[in-house]
């Protein structure tokens, strides 16, 4: 874990360094330092249609081929992509930045829905399709000394923000 965001990093060995000094980033990746609204939708219909919106505008659409509904009891990872459950992380695929206002919906949102709510949260309290809504403001204490982000959806899906890291036998070159 010491190599994830090692700063300062004069030898260039951290994930942070690898991400910010790569010459092969996709064209939709930006390092300008501005805030953006990003929405990702997925539905089992239409061969696993996945769409990504940046600031309310669709920038990519693809079919994943995954058409089974998501099973309960899984894990949601924000800011990274897993190639296997519980690990297999690629340092070049991690998000390096700040995150705010994370919402998880039970249904794929339309572009009109995304545009309507990307800058405000009016009317989202106890919305029937909102599964979780973390503002990621000041964490609360869950009683065990662990900070959590309160779920504002009304569903009680508080998000644990800090846990003890688990051992991983991954080599980071």
OpenMM code with the backbone's topology and positions (N, CA, C; nanometers):
from openmm import Vec3, app, unit

residues = "UNK UNK UNK UNK UNK UNK UNK UNK UNK UNK UNK UNK UNK UNK UNK UNK UNK UNK UNK UNK UNK UNK UNK UNK UNK UNK UNK UNK UNK UNK UNK UNK UNK UNK UNK UNK UNK UNK UNK UNK UNK UNK UNK UNK UNK UNK UNK UNK UNK UNK UNK UNK UNK UNK UNK UNK UNK UNK UNK UNK UNK UNK UNK UNK UNK UNK UNK UNK UNK UNK UNK UNK UNK UNK UNK UNK UNK UNK UNK UNK UNK UNK UNK UNK UNK UNK UNK UNK UNK UNK UNK UNK UNK UNK UNK UNK UNK UNK UNK UNK UNK UNK UNK UNK UNK UNK UNK UNK UNK UNK UNK UNK UNK UNK UNK UNK UNK UNK UNK UNK UNK UNK UNK UNK UNK UNK UNK UNK UNK UNK UNK UNK UNK UNK UNK UNK UNK UNK UNK UNK UNK UNK UNK UNK UNK UNK UNK UNK UNK UNK UNK UNK UNK UNK UNK UNK UNK UNK UNK UNK UNK UNK UNK UNK UNK UNK UNK UNK UNK UNK UNK UNK UNK".split()
positions = [
    Vec3(0.0814, -0.1204, 0.0000),
    Vec3(0.0000, 0.0000, 0.0000),
    Vec3(0.0853, 0.1262, 0.0000),
    Vec3(0.2117, 0.1155, 0.0408),
    Vec3(0.2942, 0.2346, 0.0464),
    Vec3(0.3214, 0.2925, -0.0919),
    Vec3(0.3000, 0.2162, -0.1981),
    Vec3(0.3293, 0.2641, -0.3319),
    Vec3(0.2089, 0.3236, -0.4035),
    Vec3(0.0915, 0.3178, -0.3435),
    Vec3(-0.0280, 0.3675, -0.4113),
    Vec3(-0.0172, 0.5162, -0.4410),
    Vec3(0.0068, 0.5971, -0.3378),
    Vec3(0.0150, 0.7421, -0.3601),
    Vec3(0.1345, 0.8004, -0.2849),
    Vec3(0.2483, 0.7387, -0.2987),
    Vec3(0.3706, 0.7803, -0.2339),
    Vec3(0.4108, 0.9202, -0.2813),
    Vec3(0.4117, 1.0145, -0.1888),
    Vec3(0.4505, 1.1519, -0.2221),
    Vec3(0.5413, 1.2051, -0.1122),
    Vec3(0.6530, 1.2660, -0.1416),
    Vec3(0.7096, 1.2801, -0.2761),
    Vec3(0.7586, 1.1460, -0.3284),
    Vec3(0.7759, 1.1375, -0.4567),
    Vec3(0.8135, 1.0136, -0.5230),
    Vec3(0.9242, 1.0419, -0.6255),
    Vec3(1.0440, 1.0763, -0.5801),
    Vec3(1.1501, 1.1141, -0.6747),
    Vec3(1.1948, 1.0001, -0.7656),
    Vec3(1.1732, 0.8747, -0.7240),
    Vec3(1.2130, 0.7614, -0.8089),
    Vec3(1.1038, 0.7206, -0.9070),
    Vec3(0.9836, 0.7798, -0.8966),
    Vec3(0.8761, 0.7471, -0.9903),
    Vec3(0.8267, 0.6055, -0.9783),
    Vec3(0.8040, 0.5563, -0.8544),
    Vec3(0.7655, 0.4164, -0.8353),
    Vec3(0.6198, 0.3989, -0.7921),
    Vec3(0.5478, 0.5079, -0.7689),
    Vec3(0.4112, 0.4955, -0.7174),
    Vec3(0.3085, 0.4842, -0.8293),
    Vec3(0.1876, 0.4380, -0.7913),
    Vec3(0.0764, 0.4349, -0.8861),
    Vec3(0.0415, 0.5764, -0.9316),
    Vec3(0.0491, 0.6697, -0.8370),
    Vec3(0.0222, 0.8105, -0.8686),
    Vec3(0.1134, 0.8580, -0.9815),
    Vec3(0.2421, 0.8274, -0.9711),
    Vec3(0.3381, 0.8688, -1.0729),
    Vec3(0.3060, 0.8022, -1.2068),
    Vec3(0.2790, 0.6725, -1.2034),
    Vec3(0.2516, 0.6000, -1.3276),
    Vec3(0.1305, 0.6572, -1.3996),
    Vec3(0.0259, 0.6928, -1.3226),
    Vec3(-0.0948, 0.7477, -1.3847),
    Vec3(-0.0692, 0.8859, -1.4425),
    Vec3(-0.0040, 0.9713, -1.3687),
    Vec3(0.0132, 1.1097, -1.4102),
    Vec3(0.1266, 1.1320, -1.5093),
    Vec3(0.2005, 1.0289, -1.5426),
    Vec3(0.3104, 1.0450, -1.6373),
    Vec3(0.2986, 0.9483, -1.7550),
    Vec3(0.1798, 0.8960, -1.7764),
    Vec3(0.1584, 0.8043, -1.8870),
    Vec3(0.1325, 0.8828, -2.0150),
    Vec3(0.1927, 0.8394, -2.1239),
    Vec3(0.1686, 0.9029, -2.2539),
    Vec3(0.0568, 0.8334, -2.3310),
    Vec3(0.0010, 0.7266, -2.2758),
    Vec3(-0.0951, 0.6469, -2.3506),
    Vec3(-0.2352, 0.6496, -2.2895),
    Vec3(-0.2753, 0.7625, -2.2311),
    Vec3(-0.4090, 0.7720, -2.1728),
    Vec3(-0.5133, 0.7874, -2.2831),
    Vec3(-0.6335, 0.7338, -2.2622),
    Vec3(-0.7406, 0.7512, -2.3610),
    Vec3(-0.7741, 0.8995, -2.3797),
    Vec3(-0.8319, 0.9327, -2.4927),
    Vec3(-0.8608, 1.0728, -2.5247),
    Vec3(-0.9620, 1.1353, -2.4293),
    Vec3(-1.0485, 1.0540, -2.3638),
    Vec3(-1.1485, 1.1108, -2.2749),
    Vec3(-1.0946, 1.1352, -2.1336),
    Vec3(-0.9695, 1.0996, -2.1058),
    Vec3(-0.9090, 1.1249, -1.9757),
    Vec3(-0.8459, 1.2636, -1.9785),
    Vec3(-0.8763, 1.3414, -1.8773),
    Vec3(-0.8299, 1.4789, -1.8722),
    Vec3(-0.7583, 1.5059, -1.7415),
    Vec3(-0.6576, 1.5901, -1.7446),
    Vec3(-0.5846, 1.6261, -1.6233),
    Vec3(-0.5898, 1.7761, -1.5991),
    Vec3(-0.6975, 1.8422, -1.6378),
    Vec3(-0.6984, 1.9879, -1.6270),
    Vec3(-0.7247, 2.0378, -1.4861),
    Vec3(-0.7670, 1.9524, -1.3945),
    Vec3(-0.7866, 1.9940, -1.2569),
    Vec3(-0.9229, 2.0528, -1.2282),
    Vec3(-1.0163, 2.0471, -1.3211),
    Vec3(-1.1507, 2.0996, -1.3007),
    Vec3(-1.2430, 1.9898, -1.2487),
    Vec3(-1.3514, 2.0316, -1.1813),
    Vec3(-1.4541, 1.9383, -1.1369),
    Vec3(-1.5417, 1.9006, -1.2557),
    Vec3(-1.5818, 1.7745, -1.2611),
    Vec3(-1.6727, 1.7262, -1.3649),
    Vec3(-1.7755, 1.6331, -1.3028),
    Vec3(-1.8907, 1.6269, -1.3646),
    Vec3(-1.9926, 1.5304, -1.3261),
    Vec3(-1.9771, 1.4108, -1.4190),
    Vec3(-1.9658, 1.2921, -1.3618),
    Vec3(-1.9532, 1.1695, -1.4401),
    Vec3(-2.0652, 1.0754, -1.3991),
    Vec3(-2.1354, 1.0218, -1.4971),
    Vec3(-2.2416, 0.9240, -1.4713),
    Vec3(-2.2155, 0.8017, -1.5586),
    Vec3(-2.2299, 0.6847, -1.4981),
    Vec3(-2.2154, 0.5588, -1.5710),
    Vec3(-2.3452, 0.4819, -1.5524),
    Vec3(-2.4057, 0.4398, -1.6628),
    Vec3(-2.5275, 0.3596, -1.6552),
    Vec3(-2.4995, 0.2217, -1.7139),
    Vec3(-2.5654, 0.1213, -1.6580),
    Vec3(-2.5578, -0.0152, -1.7091),
    Vec3(-2.6934, -0.0787, -1.6899),
    Vec3(-2.7348, -0.1532, -1.7886),
    Vec3(-2.8592, -0.2285, -1.7773),
    Vec3(-2.8389, -0.3657, -1.8400),
    Vec3(-2.9041, -0.4661, -1.7824),
    Vec3(-2.8940, -0.6008, -1.8367),
    Vec3(-2.9608, -0.6095, -1.9741),
    Vec3(-3.0537, -0.5187, -2.0004),
    Vec3(-3.1202, -0.5166, -2.1316),
    Vec3(-3.0221, -0.4721, -2.2398),
    Vec3(-3.0559, -0.4992, -2.3623),
    Vec3(-2.9744, -0.4558, -2.4781),
    Vec3(-2.8303, -0.5054, -2.4696),
    Vec3(-2.8121, -0.6306, -2.4314),
    Vec3(-2.6799, -0.6929, -2.4247),
    Vec3(-2.5850, -0.6215, -2.3287),
    Vec3(-2.6398, -0.5761, -2.2174),
    Vec3(-2.5555, -0.5098, -2.1167),
    Vec3(-2.5123, -0.3704, -2.1583),
    Vec3(-2.6060, -0.2907, -2.2056),
    Vec3(-2.5748, -0.1555, -2.2520),
    Vec3(-2.5116, -0.0723, -2.1398),
    Vec3(-2.3933, -0.0199, -2.1648),
    Vec3(-2.3218, 0.0665, -2.0710),
    Vec3(-2.2974, 0.2003, -2.1393),
    Vec3(-2.3308, 0.3087, -2.0689),
    Vec3(-2.3104, 0.4423, -2.1238),
    Vec3(-2.2394, 0.5283, -2.0201),
    Vec3(-2.1491, 0.6133, -2.0661),
    Vec3(-2.0771, 0.7048, -1.9775),
    Vec3(-2.1064, 0.8474, -2.0219),
    Vec3(-2.1439, 0.9295, -1.9228),
    Vec3(-2.1760, 1.0700, -1.9466),
    Vec3(-2.0760, 1.1570, -1.8707),
    Vec3(-2.0273, 1.2601, -1.9357),
    Vec3(-1.9404, 1.3582, -1.8708),
    Vec3(-2.0096, 1.4927, -1.8806),
    Vec3(-2.0352, 1.5543, -1.7657),
    Vec3(-2.1056, 1.6828, -1.7588),
    Vec3(-2.2386, 1.6778, -1.8342),
    Vec3(-2.3077, 1.5629, -1.8255),
    Vec3(-2.4404, 1.5462, -1.8836),
    Vec3(-2.4431, 1.5041, -2.0292),
    Vec3(-2.3280, 1.4968, -2.0943),
    Vec3(-2.3223, 1.4590, -2.2353),
    Vec3(-2.2639, 1.3192, -2.2502),
    Vec3(-2.3305, 1.2350, -2.3299),
    Vec3(-2.2831, 1.0982, -2.3496),
    Vec3(-2.1516, 1.1005, -2.4271),
    Vec3(-2.0489, 1.0365, -2.3705),
    Vec3(-1.9200, 1.0332, -2.4398),
    Vec3(-1.8864, 0.8948, -2.4930),
    Vec3(-1.9552, 0.7915, -2.4407),
    Vec3(-1.9288, 0.6572, -2.4920),
    Vec3(-2.0472, 0.5665, -2.4618),
    Vec3(-2.0697, 0.4710, -2.5490),
    Vec3(-2.1758, 0.3726, -2.5327),
    Vec3(-2.1230, 0.2403, -2.5856),
    Vec3(-2.1459, 0.1328, -2.5106),
    Vec3(-2.0974, 0.0024, -2.5540),
    Vec3(-2.1864, -0.1078, -2.4995),
    Vec3(-2.1757, -0.2252, -2.5556),
    Vec3(-2.2468, -0.3435, -2.5079),
    Vec3(-2.1461, -0.4337, -2.4379),
    Vec3(-2.1727, -0.4658, -2.3103),
    Vec3(-2.0791, -0.5498, -2.2354),
    Vec3(-2.1044, -0.6985, -2.2555),
    Vec3(-2.2240, -0.7343, -2.2997),
    Vec3(-2.2594, -0.8743, -2.3122),
    Vec3(-2.3047, -0.9348, -2.1800),
    Vec3(-2.2879, -0.8642, -2.0698),
    Vec3(-2.3322, -0.9110, -1.9373),
    Vec3(-2.4809, -0.8788, -1.9248),
    Vec3(-2.5640, -0.9822, -1.9202),
    Vec3(-2.7082, -0.9591, -1.9211),
    Vec3(-2.7810, -1.0141, -1.7994),
    Vec3(-2.7070, -1.0668, -1.7024),
    Vec3(-2.7708, -1.1165, -1.5809),
    Vec3(-2.7799, -1.0023, -1.4800),
    Vec3(-2.8898, -0.9950, -1.4047),
    Vec3(-2.8984, -0.8918, -1.3003),
    Vec3(-2.7860, -0.9071, -1.1987),
    Vec3(-2.7462, -0.7965, -1.1368),
    Vec3(-2.6413, -0.8002, -1.0352),
    Vec3(-2.6914, -0.8750, -0.9123),
    Vec3(-2.6057, -0.9576, -0.8542),
    Vec3(-2.6410, -1.0342, -0.7354),
    Vec3(-2.6186, -0.9517, -0.6104),
    Vec3(-2.7004, -0.9764, -0.5089),
    Vec3(-2.6820, -0.9108, -0.3799),
    Vec3(-2.5573, -0.9640, -0.3128),
    Vec3(-2.4993, -0.8812, -0.2245),
    Vec3(-2.3851, -0.9247, -0.1463),
    Vec3(-2.2508, -0.9010, -0.2126),
    Vec3(-2.2489, -0.8330, -0.3245),
    Vec3(-2.1229, -0.8037, -0.3915),
    Vec3(-2.0530, -0.6854, -0.3283),
    Vec3(-1.9480, -0.6397, -0.3913),
    Vec3(-1.8710, -0.5257, -0.3415),
    Vec3(-1.8696, -0.4166, -0.4481),
    Vec3(-1.8785, -0.2935, -0.4024),
    Vec3(-1.8698, -0.1777, -0.4912),
    Vec3(-1.7369, -0.1093, -0.4651),
    Vec3(-1.6562, -0.0956, -0.5681),
    Vec3(-1.5274, -0.0292, -0.5540),
    Vec3(-1.5341, 0.1020, -0.6299),
    Vec3(-1.5070, 0.2108, -0.5606),
    Vec3(-1.5068, 0.3432, -0.6230),
    Vec3(-1.3632, 0.3854, -0.6493),
    Vec3(-1.3333, 0.4236, -0.7706),
    Vec3(-1.2013, 0.4759, -0.8037),
    Vec3(-1.1023, 0.3727, -0.8532),
    Vec3(-1.1448, 0.2500, -0.8715),
    Vec3(-1.0554, 0.1472, -0.9237),
    Vec3(-1.1391, 0.0421, -0.9951),
    Vec3(-1.0724, -0.0444, -1.0680),
    Vec3(-1.1391, -0.1503, -1.1424),
    Vec3(-1.0744, -0.2816, -1.1038),
    Vec3(-1.1559, -0.3787, -1.0668),
    Vec3(-1.1053, -0.5095, -1.0265),
    Vec3(-1.1129, -0.6072, -1.1431),
    Vec3(-1.0078, -0.6839, -1.1602),
    Vec3(-1.0113, -0.7906, -1.2598),
    Vec3(-1.0503, -0.9239, -1.1975),
    Vec3(-1.0572, -0.9291, -1.0642),
    Vec3(-1.1099, -1.0448, -0.9936),
    Vec3(-1.1671, -0.9956, -0.8617),
    Vec3(-1.2566, -1.0715, -0.8020),
    Vec3(-1.3221, -1.0285, -0.6786),
    Vec3(-1.2207, -1.0121, -0.5673),
    Vec3(-1.2212, -0.8945, -0.5044),
    Vec3(-1.1357, -0.8688, -0.3900),
    Vec3(-0.9925, -0.8309, -0.4227),
    Vec3(-0.9612, -0.8066, -0.5474),
    Vec3(-0.8227, -0.7704, -0.5796),
    Vec3(-0.7986, -0.7580, -0.7282),
    Vec3(-0.6773, -0.7971, -0.7714),
    Vec3(-0.6359, -0.7912, -0.9114),
    Vec3(-0.6495, -0.6494, -0.9666),
    Vec3(-0.5938, -0.5539, -0.8948),
    Vec3(-0.6028, -0.4143, -0.9347),
    Vec3(-0.4854, -0.3778, -1.0239),
    Vec3(-0.5116, -0.2962, -1.1235),
    Vec3(-0.4093, -0.2478, -1.2151),
    Vec3(-0.3861, -0.1009, -1.1849),
    Vec3(-0.2625, -0.0655, -1.1474),
    Vec3(-0.2336, 0.0710, -1.1079),
    Vec3(-0.2632, 0.1721, -1.2185),
    Vec3(-0.2624, 0.1307, -1.3414),
    Vec3(-0.2905, 0.2204, -1.4529),
    Vec3(-0.4388, 0.2461, -1.4733),
    Vec3(-0.5238, 0.1746, -1.3987),
    Vec3(-0.6682, 0.1891, -1.4152),
    Vec3(-0.7332, 0.2603, -1.2972),
    Vec3(-0.6548, 0.3139, -1.2059),
    Vec3(-0.7086, 0.3780, -1.0870),
    Vec3(-0.7424, 0.5245, -1.1090),
    Vec3(-0.8384, 0.5726, -1.0327),
    Vec3(-0.8774, 0.7138, -1.0358),
    Vec3(-0.7892, 0.7909, -0.9395),
    Vec3(-0.7328, 0.8995, -0.9866),
    Vec3(-0.6493, 0.9838, -0.9023),
    Vec3(-0.7114, 1.1220, -0.9005),
    Vec3(-0.7834, 1.1526, -0.7952),
    Vec3(-0.8513, 1.2806, -0.7857),
    Vec3(-0.9416, 1.2828, -0.6645),
    Vec3(-1.0338, 1.3757, -0.6625),
    Vec3(-1.1279, 1.3871, -0.5525),
    Vec3(-1.2667, 1.3504, -0.6013),
    Vec3(-1.3456, 1.2901, -0.5129),
    Vec3(-1.4781, 1.2417, -0.5476),
    Vec3(-1.5800, 1.3028, -0.4521),
    Vec3(-1.6964, 1.3374, -0.5046),
    Vec3(-1.8017, 1.3968, -0.4231),
    Vec3(-1.9358, 1.3566, -0.4824),
    Vec3(-2.0380, 1.3480, -0.3965),
    Vec3(-2.1750, 1.3220, -0.4418),
    Vec3(-2.1860, 1.1943, -0.5264),
    Vec3(-2.1716, 1.0804, -0.4646),
    Vec3(-2.1838, 0.9516, -0.5342),
    Vec3(-2.3246, 0.8969, -0.5125),
    Vec3(-2.3908, 0.8639, -0.6229),
    Vec3(-2.5265, 0.8075, -0.6166),
    Vec3(-2.5305, 0.6755, -0.6925),
    Vec3(-2.6003, 0.5789, -0.6346),
    Vec3(-2.6212, 0.4491, -0.6994),
    Vec3(-2.7719, 0.4323, -0.7162),
    Vec3(-2.8127, 0.4040, -0.8393),
    Vec3(-2.9552, 0.3919, -0.8730),
    Vec3(-2.9897, 0.2465, -0.9031),
    Vec3(-3.1145, 0.2096, -0.8830),
    Vec3(-3.1637, 0.0749, -0.9133),
    Vec3(-3.1930, 0.0573, -1.0620),
    Vec3(-3.2045, 0.1682, -1.1325),
    Vec3(-3.2361, 0.1664, -1.2751),
    Vec3(-3.1373, 0.2559, -1.3492),
    Vec3(-3.1160, 0.2283, -1.4772),
    Vec3(-3.0305, 0.3154, -1.5583),
    Vec3(-3.1017, 0.4495, -1.5776),
    Vec3(-3.0321, 0.5568, -1.5509),
    Vec3(-3.0884, 0.6911, -1.5640),
    Vec3(-3.0793, 0.7361, -1.7093),
    Vec3(-3.1789, 0.8112, -1.7519),
    Vec3(-3.1767, 0.8675, -1.8870),
    Vec3(-3.0878, 0.9918, -1.8873),
    Vec3(-3.0534, 1.0390, -2.0056),
    Vec3(-2.9738, 1.1606, -2.0136),
    Vec3(-3.0499, 1.2787, -1.9530),
    Vec3(-3.1811, 1.2848, -1.9737),
    Vec3(-3.2612, 1.3920, -1.9141),
    Vec3(-3.2555, 1.3868, -1.7610),
    Vec3(-3.2645, 1.2649, -1.7035),
    Vec3(-3.2548, 1.2495, -1.5582),
    Vec3(-3.1182, 1.2959, -1.5073),
    Vec3(-3.0135, 1.2582, -1.5781),
    Vec3(-2.8771, 1.2954, -1.5380),
    Vec3(-2.8614, 1.4466, -1.5412),
    Vec3(-2.9059, 1.5092, -1.6493),
    Vec3(-2.8961, 1.6551, -1.6608),
    Vec3(-2.9775, 1.7255, -1.5522),
    Vec3(-3.0942, 1.6705, -1.5209),
    Vec3(-3.1824, 1.7336, -1.4227),
    Vec3(-3.1217, 1.7349, -1.2831),
    Vec3(-3.0513, 1.6284, -1.2449),
    Vec3(-3.0039, 1.6153, -1.1071),
    Vec3(-2.8520, 1.6221, -1.0907),
    Vec3(-2.7765, 1.6523, -1.1952),
    Vec3(-2.6315, 1.6493, -1.1798),
    Vec3(-2.5773, 1.7640, -1.0957),
    Vec3(-2.6508, 1.8726, -1.0830),
    Vec3(-2.6023, 1.9871, -1.0055),
    Vec3(-2.6808, 2.0110, -0.8768),
    Vec3(-2.7862, 1.9346, -0.8549),
    Vec3(-2.8604, 1.9494, -0.7294),
    Vec3(-2.9209, 1.8160, -0.6894),
    Vec3(-2.9676, 1.8102, -0.5670),
    Vec3(-3.0245, 1.6854, -0.5152),
    Vec3(-3.1712, 1.7024, -0.4761),
    Vec3(-3.2341, 1.8081, -0.5231),
    Vec3(-3.3742, 1.8331, -0.4884),
    Vec3(-3.4622, 1.7186, -0.5376),
    Vec3(-3.5484, 1.6703, -0.4500),
    Vec3(-3.6409, 1.5641, -0.4860),
    Vec3(-3.5829, 1.4240, -0.4781),
    Vec3(-3.4597, 1.4099, -0.4269),
    Vec3(-3.3980, 1.2775, -0.4210),
    Vec3(-3.4202, 1.2067, -0.2886),
    Vec3(-3.4655, 1.2788, -0.1846),
    Vec3(-3.4917, 1.2142, -0.0564),
    Vec3(-3.5972, 1.1056, -0.0733),
    Vec3(-3.5611, 0.9838, -0.0341),
    Vec3(-3.6511, 0.8674, -0.0424),
    Vec3(-3.7049, 0.8424, -0.1832),
    Vec3(-3.6286, 0.8791, -0.2865),
    Vec3(-3.6670, 0.8486, -0.4246),
    Vec3(-3.6707, 0.6965, -0.4396),
    Vec3(-3.7766, 0.6400, -0.4975),
    Vec3(-3.7900, 0.4932, -0.5008),
    Vec3(-3.6801, 0.4210, -0.5791),
    Vec3(-3.6140, 0.4886, -0.6720),
    Vec3(-3.5103, 0.4233, -0.7522),
    Vec3(-3.3682, 0.4511, -0.7040),
    Vec3(-3.3529, 0.5335, -0.6000),
    Vec3(-3.2204, 0.5667, -0.5491),
    Vec3(-3.1802, 0.4650, -0.4422),
    Vec3(-3.0748, 0.3880, -0.4696),
    Vec3(-3.0304, 0.2833, -0.3768),
    Vec3(-2.9353, 0.3370, -0.2714),
    Vec3(-2.8522, 0.4333, -0.3067),
    Vec3(-2.7568, 0.4921, -0.2124),
    Vec3(-2.7155, 0.6295, -0.2624),
    Vec3(-2.6853, 0.7189, -0.1675),
    Vec3(-2.6438, 0.8547, -0.2009),
    Vec3(-2.5483, 0.9035, -0.0929),
    Vec3(-2.4207, 0.9099, -0.1298),
    Vec3(-2.3181, 0.9536, -0.0362),
    Vec3(-2.2690, 1.0914, -0.0783),
    Vec3(-2.2853, 1.1901, 0.0092),
    Vec3(-2.2382, 1.3256, -0.0202),
    Vec3(-2.0873, 1.3368, 0.0003),
    Vec3(-2.0308, 1.2448, 0.0781),
    Vec3(-1.8876, 1.2403, 0.1070),
    Vec3(-1.8388, 1.3689, 0.1716),
    Vec3(-1.9248, 1.4275, 0.2538),
    Vec3(-1.8860, 1.5448, 0.3315),
    Vec3(-1.8213, 1.4956, 0.4603),
    Vec3(-1.8494, 1.5563, 0.5713),
    Vec3(-1.7897, 1.5147, 0.6973),
    Vec3(-1.8349, 1.3743, 0.7344),
    Vec3(-1.7392, 1.2815, 0.7556),
    Vec3(-1.7776, 1.1464, 0.7949),
    Vec3(-1.8348, 1.1448, 0.9366),
    Vec3(-1.9153, 1.0426, 0.9631),
    Vec3(-1.9695, 1.0224, 1.0969),
    Vec3(-1.9001, 0.9016, 1.1585),
    Vec3(-1.9084, 0.8873, 1.2883),
    Vec3(-1.8493, 0.7731, 1.3577),
    Vec3(-1.9570, 0.6660, 1.3717),
    Vec3(-1.9245, 0.5431, 1.3309),
    Vec3(-2.0227, 0.4354, 1.3373),
    Vec3(-2.0301, 0.3704, 1.4748),
    Vec3(-1.9629, 0.4293, 1.5749),
    Vec3(-1.9640, 0.3731, 1.7095),
    Vec3(-1.8458, 0.2832, 1.7367),
    Vec3(-1.7761, 0.2419, 1.6321),
    Vec3(-1.6588, 0.1559, 1.6487),
    Vec3(-1.5310, 0.2311, 1.6132),
    Vec3(-1.5410, 0.3628, 1.5986),
    Vec3(-1.4241, 0.4427, 1.5650),
    Vec3(-1.3894, 0.4431, 1.4173),
    Vec3(-1.4753, 0.3887, 1.3344),
    Vec3(-1.4508, 0.3840, 1.1915),
    Vec3(-1.5337, 0.4923, 1.1223),
    Vec3(-1.4707, 0.5815, 1.0445),
    Vec3(-1.5481, 0.6853, 0.9768),
    Vec3(-1.6310, 0.6283, 0.8613),
    Vec3(-1.7528, 0.6757, 0.8499),
    Vec3(-1.8408, 0.6320, 0.7420),
    Vec3(-1.9069, 0.7539, 0.6786),
    Vec3(-1.9407, 0.7394, 0.5512),
    Vec3(-2.0180, 0.8420, 0.4821),
    Vec3(-2.1647, 0.8035, 0.4966),
    Vec3(-2.2436, 0.8942, 0.5472),
    Vec3(-2.3868, 0.8695, 0.5683),
    Vec3(-2.4571, 0.8561, 0.4341),
    Vec3(-2.5491, 0.7625, 0.4272),
    Vec3(-2.6314, 0.7430, 0.3080),
    Vec3(-2.7536, 0.8335, 0.3184),
    Vec3(-2.7666, 0.9270, 0.2264),
    Vec3(-2.8773, 1.0219, 0.2269),
    Vec3(-2.9951, 0.9765, 0.1401),
    Vec3(-2.9942, 0.8510, 0.0951),
    Vec3(-3.1053, 0.8008, 0.0135),
    Vec3(-3.2243, 0.7598, 0.0988),
    Vec3(-3.2018, 0.7425, 0.2291),
    Vec3(-3.3061, 0.6920, 0.3163),
    Vec3(-3.3036, 0.5409, 0.3276),
    Vec3(-3.2040, 0.4736, 0.2654),
    Vec3(-3.1957, 0.3271, 0.2660),
    Vec3(-3.1009, 0.2731, 0.3735),
    Vec3(-3.0211, 0.3622, 0.4370),
    Vec3(-2.9298, 0.3179, 0.5423),
    Vec3(-2.8050, 0.2481, 0.4924),
    Vec3(-2.7637, 0.2736, 0.3692),
    Vec3(-2.6440, 0.2111, 0.3131),
    Vec3(-2.5204, 0.2973, 0.3385),
    Vec3(-2.4884, 0.3170, 0.4679),
    Vec3(-2.3711, 0.3971, 0.5005),
    Vec3(-2.2466, 0.3300, 0.4427),
    Vec3(-2.1521, 0.4125, 0.3969),
    Vec3(-2.0326, 0.3647, 0.3279),
    Vec3(-1.9118, 0.3766, 0.4193),
    Vec3(-1.8459, 0.2653, 0.4472),
    Vec3(-1.7248, 0.2661, 0.5292),
    Vec3(-1.6138, 0.3336, 0.4490),
    Vec3(-1.5528, 0.4363, 0.5079),
    Vec3(-1.4494, 0.5117, 0.4368),
    Vec3(-1.3084, 0.4633, 0.4659),
    Vec3(-1.2874, 0.4042, 0.5807),
    Vec3(-1.1525, 0.3613, 0.6166),
    Vec3(-1.1588, 0.2283, 0.6881),
    Vec3(-1.0825, 0.1310, 0.6371),
    Vec3(-1.0693, 0.0008, 0.7025),
    Vec3(-0.9223, -0.0366, 0.7019),
    Vec3(-0.8850, -0.1319, 0.7851),
    Vec3(-0.7482, -0.1800, 0.7842),
    Vec3(-0.7232, -0.2517, 0.6522),
    Vec3(-0.6109, -0.2244, 0.5869),
    Vec3(-0.5826, -0.2920, 0.4600),
    Vec3(-0.5594, -0.4403, 0.4822),
    Vec3(-0.5960, -0.5191, 0.3816),
    Vec3(-0.5733, -0.6631, 0.3860),
    Vec3(-0.4461, -0.6945, 0.3088),
    Vec3(-0.3781, -0.7984, 0.3497),
    Vec3(-0.2555, -0.8382, 0.2835),
    Vec3(-0.2832, -0.8765, 0.1382),
    Vec3(-0.1970, -0.8348, 0.0508),
    Vec3(-0.2068, -0.8695, -0.0898),
    Vec3(-0.0674, -0.9006, -0.1410),
    Vec3(-0.0535, -1.0086, -0.2134),
    Vec3(0.0776, -1.0472, -0.2622),
    Vec3(0.1018, -0.9986, -0.4047),
    Vec3(0.0665, -0.8731, -0.4290),
    Vec3(0.0857, -0.8147, -0.5603),
    Vec3(0.2200, -0.7422, -0.5656),
    Vec3(0.2851, -0.7503, -0.6789),
    Vec3(0.4120, -0.6813, -0.6989),
    Vec3(0.3845, -0.5547, -0.7781),
    Vec3(0.4285, -0.4422, -0.7237),
    Vec3(0.4138, -0.3150, -0.7949),
    Vec3(0.5534, -0.2737, -0.8378),
    Vec3(0.5760, -0.2756, -0.9675),
    Vec3(0.7106, -0.2431, -1.0172),
    Vec3(0.7288, -0.0927, -1.0314),
] * unit.nanometer
topology = app.Topology()
chain = topology.addChain("A")
for resn in residues:
    res = topology.addResidue(resn, chain)
    for name in ("N", "CA", "C"):
        topology.addAtom(name, app.Element.getBySymbol(name[0]), res)
